[in-house]
């Protein structure tokens, strides 16, 4: 159905905006396993609440690793008044965290809690959640003496690792079926003229370098171009001094490459070092050498000198004394062994060594292997400024029941309430579940789209009565939930991104495939992908107005059928006749806007807009498409929507590619534009978020319109979708379309009222 549309999202400064930026932190791999795999068994879906054993309900958000202090005043402001130190317990995800408490007695003004916290490196957030609860037998930091050892090694250096791995470029079409990559890359390295080296430069922070020494570069690359007659067809050069290459990495085709090379630390520059990467296959049969840079890490010898007021480093293991210098004039220190982050050990009996307006700290520590240490001046310890008191809604109770679940944020509660009231008055039992409530109870308080499926699967298998029928995701979702592109488009209700045969795509249908291991959705799902309350209000206004109109209105028997120009692969007119018109021919007046019989794009466009303005119950399109338009000849697109003047809002059924690609923060898709338009456009759209295969789209269309004409049995659009899914599933049970065709709008929309 779709001519492949290669999408590249670049950072704001072009291909290699990384140049000139400091990389000075260790980037961990994406943390996985927050929510275990969900294979459709009832036992897969469970409450995942941190500290449930003591009803921990005071949340602290942490984005950076460090030693944190929570003062009594902050705890009291959150509602933890009259607190007794011996009763305080802290949790993170599945573990209890060992903490230091200034007193086991009642807290007074100068008392505090101290703990070691880490951020969370997930696809949807960098914020980890720590929880405080009250109970007995809480974990406390243990301690061991740091008195210098008599016979030992005196350690004043360590190996520092800096990693460059920003998410600058999103490429959903690159190896789309692979689930072990998130499809974000740091940069594109390319060379279109193999006789000239084109260097890309990257600046990284390298301070307090030990020379002479050995620095090691580790790199992860993905080949883009591939030439069958050349092997290898990629060669990536790495240099710290132009003209002095220390690494020439060779690999072939669209493959991954990870490798390392070493260089003398004398090639690094104190303060900031610049690494140059370039492509040069040295083969005249390769016209273009292009690869993605995933990440690189530089490990180099560094003196144990503090960064401002703290330092994190890995010790060598053995009977060692460590001396860390370079602290400001403060004589109190905390030293923790954080090898096990949930159970840090305090190193005591430190030796303070003042030297010329700066201070150092010395300690001895015999260990069986390398240990991770965190050293902080007391004055430099991070202070938690807010503890959030969370009122849990107990969504994990089995006493709930709902026909209709709305997942939306409290800031848009007014419009959500209007929809909920409408559904309730129609006889549906309703529940609203804010995403944060779902995270708190089903992913330990950490933002993760998987928590939404965990919650929905729980409602299906464990709530009372029949399972929910309809799920509305009320808010924008984005492939850029952490705002890597700095576009300020909110990720209100996150989407699940996953593989299809053609591109990495939003798969909202995945949220409701919760019963058994098949791909058939078990509840009707839809999304109002509104980024603002005003857009949300427009959709709700049209939904309520549509459902208030009498079933006897003449426009309810009028339809518009649109078909693209046939090509060597598809005859879209035939598809429309077989899968749409065959069901509407009896009882409907059908206007046809078929490219092949209309006389060209301009005539077809005019027929489309005039017909919509004249009032239609439904609008069908079958043909090629992209995110914002119909047909390679552009017979209708997002720019045409504001020109519409229709006061009757039809249901659009779009059997093409990407018209429902709501997850792109750089551009509104056609379905979004149609439903968000104020007082015109569509009441809802059925559309795919990915590239749809022709015969599978035909099956879906056939099932949809076969059910649509039976309004007495399938009165809501979600019910009709269920029949379309079933038709497609029986044709091909592994069709990706089962996951990415959905309602852009409310899946409980009543298509024909009973009165």
PEKACOR-V125719 format. One record per residue. N is the residue number from 0. RES is the residue in one small letter. BURIAL is I if it has 16 or more other ideal C-beta (glycine too) atoms within 10 Angstrom, else O. Layout:
# PEKACOR-V125719
n: (N & N)
res: (RES & RES)
burial: (BURIAL & BURIAL)
This chain:
# PEKACOR-V125719
n: (0 & 1 & 2 & 3 & 4 & 5 & 6 & 7 & 8 & 9 & 10 & 11 & 12 & 13 & 14 & 15 & 16 & 17 & 18 & 19 & 20 & 21 & 22 & 23 & 24 & 25 & 26 & 27 & 28 & 29 & 30 & 31 & 32 & 33 & 34 & 35 & 36 & 37 & 38 & 39 & 40 & 41 & 42 & 43 & 44 & 45 & 46 & 47 & 48 & 49 & 50 & 51 & 52 & 53 & 54 & 55 & 56 & 57 & 58 & 59 & 60 & 61 & 62 & 63 & 64 & 65 & 66 & 67 & 68 & 69 & 70 & 71 & 72 & 73 & 74 & 75 & 76 & 77 & 78 & 79 & 80 & 81 & 82 & 83 & 84 & 85 & 86 & 87 & 88 & 89 & 90 & 91 & 92 & 93 & 94 & 95 & 96 & 97 & 98 & 99 & 100 & 101 & 102 & 103 & 104 & 105 & 106 & 107 & 108 & 109 & 110 & 111 & 112 & 113 & 114 & 115 & 116 & 117 & 118 & 119 & 120 & 121 & 122 & 123 & 124 & 125 & 126 & 127 & 128 & 129 & 130 & 131 & 132 & 133 & 134 & 135 & 136 & 137 & 138 & 139 & 140 & 141 & 142 & 143 & 144 & 145 & 146 & 147 & 148 & 149 & 150 & 151 & 152 & 153 & 154 & 155 & 156 & 157 & 158 & 159 & 160 & 161 & 162 & 163 & 164 & 165 & 166 & 167 & 168 & 169 & 170 & 171 & 172 & 173 & 174 & 175 & 176 & 177 & 178 & 179 & 180 & 181 & 182 & 183 & 184 & 185 & 186 & 187 & 188 & 189 & 190 & 191 & 192 & 193 & 194 & 195 & 196 & 197 & 198 & 199 & 200 & 201 & 202 & 203 & 204 & 205 & 206 & 207 & 208 & 209 & 210 & 211 & 212 & 213 & 214 & 215 & 216 & 217 & 218 & 219 & 220 & 221 & 222 & 223 & 224 & 225 & 226 & 227 & 228 & 229 & 230 & 231 & 232 & 233 & 234 & 235 & 236 & 237 & 238 & 239 & 240 & 241 & 242 & 243 & 244 & 245 & 246 & 247 & 248 & 249 & 250 & 251 & 252 & 253 & 254 & 255 & 256 & 257 & 258 & 259 & 260 & 261 & 262 & 263 & 264 & 265 & 266 & 267 & 268 & 269 & 270 & 271 & 272 & 273 & 274 & 275 & 276 & 277 & 278 & 279 & 280 & 281 & 282 & 283 & 284 & 285 & 286 & 287 & 288 & 289 & 290 & 291 & 292 & 293 & 294 & 295 & 296 & 297 & 298 & 299 & 300 & 301 & 302 & 303 & 304 & 305 & 306 & 307 & 308 & 309 & 310 & 311 & 312 & 313 & 314 & 315 & 316 & 317 & 318 & 319 & 320 & 321 & 322 & 323 & 324 & 325 & 326 & 327 & 328 & 329 & 330 & 331 & 332 & 333 & 334 & 335 & 336 & 337 & 338 & 339 & 340 & 341 & 342 & 343 & 344 & 345 & 346 & 347 & 348 & 349 & 350 & 351 & 352 & 353 & 354 & 355 & 356 & 357 & 358 & 359 & 360 & 361 & 362 & 363 & 364 & 365 & 366 & 367 & 368 & 369 & 370 & 371 & 372 & 373 & 374 & 375 & 376 & 377 & 378 & 379 & 380 & 381 & 382 & 383 & 384 & 385 & 386 & 387 & 388 & 389 & 390 & 391 & 392 & 393 & 394 & 395 & 396 & 397 & 398 & 399 & 400 & 401 & 402 & 403 & 404 & 405 & 406 & 407 & 408 & 409 & 410 & 411 & 412 & 413 & 414 & 415 & 416 & 417 & 418 & 419 & 420 & 421 & 422 & 423 & 424 & 425 & 426 & 427 & 428 & 429 & 430 & 431 & 432 & 433 & 434 & 435 & 436 & 437 & 438 & 439 & 440 & 441 & 442 & 443 & 444 & 445 & 446 & 447 & 448 & 449 & 450 & 451 & 452 & 453 & 454 & 455 & 456 & 457 & 458 & 459 & 460 & 461 & 462 & 463 & 464 & 465 & 466 & 467 & 468 & 469 & 470 & 471 & 472 & 473 & 474 & 475 & 476 & 477 & 478 & 479 & 480 & 481 & 482 & 483 & 484 & 485 & 486 & 487 & 488 & 489 & 490 & 491 & 492 & 493 & 494 & 495 & 496 & 497 & 498 & 499 & 500 & 501 & 502 & 503 & 504 & 505 & 506 & 507 & 508 & 509 & 510 & 511 & 512 & 513 & 514 & 515 & 516 & 517 & 518 & 519 & 520 & 521 & 522 & 523 & 524 & 525 & 526 & 527 & 528 & 529 & 530 & 531 & 532 & 533 & 534 & 535 & 536 & 537 & 538 & 539 & 540 & 541 & 542 & 543 & 544 & 545 & 546 & 547 & 548 & 549 & 550 & 551 & 552 & 553 & 554 & 555 & 556 & 557 & 558 & 559 & 560 & 561 & 562 & 563 & 564 & 565 & 566 & 567 & 568 & 569 & 570 & 571 & 572 & 573 & 574 & 575 & 576 & 577 & 578 & 579 & 580 & 581 & 582 & 583 & 584 & 585 & 586 & 587 & 588 & 589 & 590 & 591 & 592 & 593 & 594 & 595 & 596 & 597 & 598 & 599 & 600 & 601 & 602 & 603 & 604 & 605 & 606 & 607 & 608 & 609 & 610 & 611 & 612 & 613 & 614 & 615 & 616 & 617 & 618 & 619 & 620 & 621 & 622 & 623 & 624 & 625 & 626 & 627 & 628 & 629 & 630 & 631 & 632 & 633 & 634 & 635 & 636 & 637 & 638 & 639 & 640 & 641 & 642 & 643 & 644 & 645 & 646 & 647 & 648 & 649 & 650 & 651 & 652 & 653 & 654 & 655 & 656 & 657 & 658 & 659 & 660 & 661 & 662 & 663 & 664 & 665 & 666 & 667 & 668 & 669 & 670 & 671 & 672 & 673 & 674 & 675 & 676 & 677 & 678 & 679 & 680 & 681 & 682 & 683 & 684 & 685 & 686 & 687 & 688 & 689 & 690 & 691 & 692 & 693 & 694 & 695 & 696 & 697 & 698 & 699 & 700 & 701 & 702 & 703 & 704 & 705 & 706 & 707 & 708 & 709 & 710 & 711 & 712 & 713 & 714 & 715 & 716 & 717 & 718 & 719 & 720 & 721 & 722 & 723 & 724 & 725 & 726 & 727 & 728 & 729 & 730 & 731 & 732 & 733 & 734 & 735 & 736 & 737 & 738 & 739 & 740 & 741 & 742 & 743 & 744 & 745 & 746 & 747 & 748 & 749 & 750 & 751 & 752 & 753 & 754)
res: (x & x & x & x & x & x & x & x & x & x & x & x & x & x & x & x & x & x & x & x & x & x & x & x & x & x & x & x & x & x & x & x & x & x & x & x & x & x & x & x & x & x & x & x & x & x & x & x & x & x & x & x & x & x & x & x & x & x & x & x & x & x & x & x & x & x & x & x & x & x & x & x & x & x & x & x & x & x & x & x & x & x & x & x & x & x & x & x & x & x & x & x & x & x & x & x & x & x & x & x & x & x & x & x & x & x & x & x & x & x & x & x & x & x & x & x & x & x & x & x & x & x & x & x & x & x & x & x & x & x & x & x & x & x & x & x & x & x & x & x & x & x & x & x & x & x & x & x & x & x & x & x & x & x & x & x & x & x & x & x & x & x & x & x & x & x & x & x & x & x & x & x & x & x & x & x & x & x & x & x & x & x & x & x & x & x & x & x & x & x & x & x & x & x & x & x & x & x & x & x & x & x & x & x & x & x & x & x & x & x & x & x & x & x & x & x & x & x & x & x & x & x & x & x & x & x & x & x & x & x & x & x & x & x & x & x & x & x & x & x & x & x & x & x & x & x & x & x & x & x & x & x & x & x & x & x & x & x & x & x & x & x & x & x & x & x & x & x & x & x & x & x & x & x & x & x & x & x & x & x & x & x & x & x & x & x & x & x & x & x & x & x & x & x & x & x & x & x & x & x & x & x & x & x & x & x & x & x & x & x & x & x & x & x & x & x & x & x & x & x & x & x & x & x & x & x & x & x & x & x & x & x & x & x & x & x & x & x & x & x & x & x & x & x & x & x & x & x & x & x & x & x & x & x & x & x & x & x & x & x & x & x & x & x & x & x & x & x & x & x & x & x & x & x & x & x & x & x & x & x & x & x & x & x & x & x & x & x & x & x & x & x & x & x & x & x & x & x & x & x & x & x & x & x & x & x & x & x & x & x & x & x & x & x & x & x & x & x & x & x & x & x & x & x & x & x & x & x & x & x & x & x & x & x & x & x & x & x & x & x & x & x & x & x & x & x & x & x & x & x & x & x & x & x & x & x & x & x & x & x & x & x & x & x & x & x & x & x & x & x & x & x & x & x & x & x & x & x & x & x & x & x & x & x & x & x & x & x & x & x & x & x & x & x & x & x & x & x & x & x & x & x & x & x & x & x & x & x & x & x & x & x & x & x & x & x & x & x & x & x & x & x & x & x & x & x & x & x & x & x & x & x & x & x & x & x & x & x & x & x & x & x & x & x & x & x & x & x & x & x & x & x & x & x & x & x & x & x & x & x & x & x & x & x & x & x & x & x & x & x & x & x & x & x & x & x & x & x & x & x & x & x & x & x & x & x & x & x & x & x & x & x & x & x & x & x & x & x & x & x & x & x & x & x & x & x & x & x & x & x & x & x & x & x & x & x & x & x & x & x & x & x & x & x & x & x & x & x & x & x & x & x & x & x & x & x & x & x & x & x & x & x & x & x & x & x & x & x & x & x & x & x & x & x & x & x & x & x & x & x & x & x & x & x & x & x & x & x & x & x & x & x & x & x & x & x & x & x & x & x & x & x & x & x & x & x & x & x & x & x & x & x & x & x & x & x & x & x & x & x & x & x & x & x & x & x & x & x & x & x & x & x & x & x & x & x & x & x & x & x & x & x & x & x & x & x & x & x & x & x & x & x & x & x & x & x & x & x & x & x & x & x & x & x & x & x & x & x & x & x & x & x & x & x & x)
burial: (I & I & O & O & O & O & I & O & I & O & I & O & O & O & I & I & I & I & I & O & O & O & I & O & O & O & O & O & O & O & I & O & O & I & I & O & O & I & O & I & O & O & O & I & I & I & O & I & I & I & I & I & O & I & O & I & I & I & I & I & I & I & O & O & I & I & I & I & I & I & I & I & O & I & I & O & O & I & O & I & O & O & I & O & I & I & O & I & I & I & I & I & I & O & I & I & I & I & I & I & I & I & O & O & O & O & I & O & O & O & I & I & I & I & I & I & I & I & I & I & O & I & I & I & I & O & I & I & I & I & I & I & I & I & O & O & O & I & O & I & I & O & O & O & O & I & I & I & I & O & O & O & O & O & I & O & I & I & I & I & I & I & I & I & I & I & I & I & I & I & I & I & O & I & I & I & O & O & O & O & I & O & I & I & I & I & I & I & I & I & I & O & O & I & O & O & I & O & I & I & O & I & I & I & I & I & I & I & I & I & O & O & O & O & I & I & I & O & I & I & I & I & I & I & I & O & I & O & O & I & O & I & I & I & I & I & I & I & I & I & O & O & O & O & I & I & I & O & I & O & I & O & O & O & O & O & I & O & I & O & O & O & I & O & I & O & I & I & O & O & O & O & I & I & I & I & I & I & I & I & I & O & I & O & O & I & O & O & I & O & I & I & I & I & I & I & I & I & I & I & I & I & I & I & I & I & O & O & I & I & I & I & I & O & I & O & O & O & O & I & I & I & I & I & I & I & I & O & O & O & O & O & I & I & I & I & I & I & I & O & I & I & I & I & I & I & I & O & O & I & O & O & O & O & O & O & O & O & I & I & I & I & I & I & I & O & O & O & O & O & I & I & I & I & I & I & I & O & O & I & I & O & O & I & O & O & I & O & O & I & O & O & I & O & I & I & O & O & O & I & O & I & I & I & I & I & I & I & I & O & O & I & I & O & I & I & O & O & I & I & O & I & I & O & O & I & O & I & I & I & I & I & I & I & I & O & I & I & I & I & I & I & I & I & I & I & I & I & I & I & I & I & I & I & I & I & I & I & I & I & I & I & I & O & O & O & I & I & I & I & I & I & I & I & I & I & I & I & I & I & I & I & O & I & I & O & O & O & I & I & I & I & I & I & I & I & I & I & I & I & O & I & I & I & I & I & I & I & I & I & I & I & I & I & I & O & O & O & I & I & I & I & I & I & I & I & I & I & I & I & I & O & O & O & I & I & I & I & I & I & O & I & I & O & O & I & I & O & O & O & O & O & O & O & I & I & O & I & I & I & I & I & I & I & I & I & O & O & O & I & I & I & I & O & I & I & I & O & I & I & I & O & I & I & O & O & O & I & O & I & I & I & I & I & I & O & O & I & O & O & I & O & O & I & I & O & I & I & I & O & I & I & O & O & I & I & I & I & I & I & I & I & I & I & I & I & I & I & I & I & I & I & I & O & I & I & I & I & O & I & I & O & O & I & O & I & O & I & I & I & I & I & I & I & I & I & I & I & I & I & I & I & I & I & I & O & O & I & I & I & I & I & I & I & I & I & I & O & O & I & I & I & I & I & I & I & I & I & I & I & I & I & I & I & O & I & I & I & I & I & I & I & I & I & I & I & I & I & O & O & I & O & O & I & I & I & I & I & I & I & I & I & I & I & I & O & I & I & I & O & O & O & O & O & I & I & I & I & I & I & I & I & I & I & I & I & I & I & I & I & I & O & I & O & O)
